[in-house]
Amino acid sequence: LTRPDRAPEAARLLWRTADRIWRALGDTSTDENFYSKRAILVGVLATTYARWFTDTSDGHEDTWSFLNDRIENVMQFEKAKARLKPLAGIGETLAGLAARARYGGG
């Protein structure tokens, strides 16, 4: 699956793996979360597989450490996203005010 001519198949299998993992965990999202969850997991899986295939450490310790670091990266991203979420409401409020100023309304 690492050959260039097999890239489409590898991508399909990787996406399907991420989808099945999320479904096994009970994910029922159908909005943008459906795609973002799977895309993030695809990134973690792909990079971890690449690390694992070349890992010669005892018990694949380097791969486990790498995976733990990727999970921590995802958690940092989610924490940053949560901190920015309240700001989204401000943008919506400002957009609403601008629309009322331009088009009138109460």
C-alpha positions as CSV (number, residue, x, y, z in Angstrom):
1,L,0.0,0.0,0.0
2,T,3.0,2.3,0.1
3,R,3.5,2.3,-3.6
4,P,2.3,5.4,-5.4
5,D,-0.1,3.4,-7.6
6,R,-1.8,2.0,-4.5
7,A,-2.3,5.4,-2.8
8,P,-6.0,5.7,-3.6
9,E,-6.6,2.3,-2.1
10,A,-4.5,3.1,0.9
11,A,-6.4,6.3,1.5
12,R,-9.8,4.5,1.3
13,L,-8.7,1.8,3.7
14,L,-7.3,4.4,6.1
15,W,-10.5,6.5,6.0
16,R,-12.6,3.3,6.5
17,T,-10.5,2.3,9.5
18,A,-11.0,5.7,11.1
19,D,-14.7,5.6,10.3
20,R,-15.1,2.1,11.9
21,I,-13.2,3.2,15.0
22,W,-15.5,6.2,15.5
23,R,-18.6,4.1,14.9
24,A,-17.4,1.5,17.3
25,L,-17.0,4.2,19.9
26,G,-20.7,5.2,19.3
27,D,-20.2,8.3,17.1
28,T,-23.4,9.3,15.4
29,S,-22.4,12.8,14.1
30,T,-23.6,13.8,10.7
31,D,-22.4,17.4,10.5
32,E,-18.9,18.7,10.0
33,N,-17.8,16.8,13.2
34,F,-18.2,13.6,11.2
35,Y,-15.5,14.6,8.8
36,S,-13.2,16.5,11.2
37,K,-13.1,13.6,13.7
38,R,-12.2,11.1,11.0
39,A,-9.7,13.4,9.3
40,I,-7.9,14.0,12.6
41,L,-7.8,10.3,13.3
42,V,-6.6,9.5,9.8
43,G,-3.6,11.9,10.5
44,V,-2.8,10.2,13.8
45,L,-3.2,6.7,12.3
46,A,-1.1,7.4,9.2
47,T,1.8,9.0,11.0
48,T,1.7,6.3,13.7
49,Y,1.7,3.5,11.2
50,A,4.7,5.1,9.4
51,R,6.5,5.3,12.7
52,W,5.6,1.7,13.7
53,F,6.8,0.2,10.4
54,T,10.3,1.6,11.0
55,D,10.4,1.1,14.8
56,T,13.1,-1.2,16.0
57,S,12.8,-0.3,19.7
58,D,12.0,-2.9,22.3
59,G,8.3,-3.5,22.6
60,H,7.8,-0.7,20.0
61,E,8.3,1.8,22.8
62,D,9.2,4.6,20.4
63,T,5.9,4.0,18.5
64,W,3.9,4.1,21.8
65,S,5.6,7.3,22.8
66,F,5.0,8.8,19.4
67,L,1.3,7.8,19.6
68,N,1.0,9.3,23.0
69,D,2.5,12.6,21.7
70,R,0.0,12.7,18.8
71,I,-2.9,12.2,21.2
72,E,-1.6,15.0,23.3
73,N,-1.4,17.2,20.2
74,V,-5.0,16.5,19.4
75,M,-6.1,17.2,23.0
76,Q,-4.2,20.6,22.9
77,F,-6.0,21.4,19.6
78,E,-9.4,20.6,21.2
79,K,-8.6,22.7,24.3
80,A,-7.6,25.6,22.0
81,K,-10.8,25.2,20.0
82,A,-12.9,25.2,23.2
83,R,-11.3,28.4,24.3
84,L,-12.2,30.0,21.0
85,K,-15.8,28.8,20.9
86,P,-17.1,31.7,23.0
87,L,-15.6,34.1,20.5
88,A,-17.8,32.6,17.7
89,G,-20.8,34.0,19.4
90,I,-19.3,37.5,19.3
91,G,-18.8,37.1,15.5
92,E,-22.4,36.1,15.1
93,T,-23.6,39.0,17.1
94,L,-21.4,41.4,15.2
95,A,-22.7,40.0,11.9
96,G,-26.3,40.3,13.1
97,L,-25.7,43.9,14.1
98,A,-24.1,44.7,10.8
99,A,-27.0,43.1,8.9
100,R,-29.6,45.1,10.9
101,A,-27.6,48.3,10.3
102,R,-27.5,47.7,6.6
103,Y,-30.9,46.2,6.0
104,G,-32.9,47.6,8.9
105,G,-35.0,45.6,11.2
106,G,-35.4,45.2,14.9
